[in-house]
């Protein structure tokens, strides 16, 4: 998306006071500053509870075999700090996500009507719910099954699975947050429909291309480039894409009805 097109959208249909390009960039700078402050604050909060985070993320491994926790090895002198910062970063994203979405929406959609502006908070709540739902789904259902698969697959080859703490926590955090990001697909699609970049007819016509792109995106979001992780992430993502089409269709019909009523009253 070009910045000029985004800035044009920000001004809305009634553009009596058109902002200069540099003013839009200044607004963008302050939004990024607020998002950075919010994320750093959430990271600092999460870092205080790093021990609790470690216990929570080790629970799926403990469920497979409690002895596996003793086999996690640290190869770096500073692993305890670097991994703690890594966990705080990902936990900070989860904590700060609704605020990050709100700041982004404030920047992208300042030309909303009062009615649409009142609906922004529920929309942000839905977006955060989808993100949190993806994280929880990845942690509760996908992560244990994936760890168990790789553990038993290594054993079937006669190997002793001995994982480093760096690799383990990197895998776990990327999988959980990756699922959260993947579940934001409906929000992204509906925003693009609202911006006029996508239409319902285009979404329906490009189903086959979307199927391929969804699984390509899943390959990048998955913590490992294997078929199991890609299928576990790509399947729900494509289902969400189909849900997007349904929601976008309902939204478009509602917009047409409102336009028809306004034309009749005029």
C-alpha positions, 0 to 999 in steps of 0.5 A: 500500500502506498503511503499517499493512498493511505494518507488520502484515505485518512482524510476521508470524503470531506477533505476541506482541510487537507493535511500536508504530506509531512504532517501525516508523517509527523502523525505516523512518527508519534503513533510509532513512539506511542506503540514503542513506549507501550511495548517497552512497558509491557516487556518490562512488566513481563520481564519481572515475571520471567520465572513464571513465564519459563514455568508456563512455557515448559509445561507442555514439555513436562507433560511429555516427560518430566525428566525432559526438563533436566535435559534442557541444556544451556550452551551460552554464558548469557542464555539466562538473560538473553532468553529472558529478554526474548520471552519478555519481548513476546509476552510484551507483544501479547500484553500490549497487542490491544493498545498497539491495535488501537494506536494503529487504528487511530492513525489509519482511520481518523476519518471515521464517522462518530458511529464508526468511531464508537464501534472501534473499541469493540473491533479492537477487542475482537482483534485482540480476542482473535490474537489471544485465541490463536496464542491459546490454541497454539499453546494448548493444542498445537504445541504439545502435539508438535513437541510430542511428534518431534520427540517420538520421531527423534526416538524412532531414529535411535536418537536421544532428544536433547534440546537447548533452552535457546532452541526450545523457547525460540520454537515455543514462542514463535509457534504461539505468537505465530498462531496469534498473528495468523488469527489476525487474518480476518482483521487484515482482510476486513480493513483492506475491504474497508480501505477499498483495496479488496472487494468481496467479489475479488476475495471469491475469485481469488480463492485458489490464489489465497489458498496458496498464499495462506500456506506460504504465509504459514510456512514463514510464521511456523517455527520450523519449515516442516509440513506438520507445522505448516498444515497445523497453521495453514488449515485454521488460517484458510478457514478464517479466510472463508469466514472473512468472505462471509463477514465481508459479504454481510458488511457490504450488504449492510453498507448498500442498504444504508446507502439505499436508505440515505438515497431514498430519504434524500 
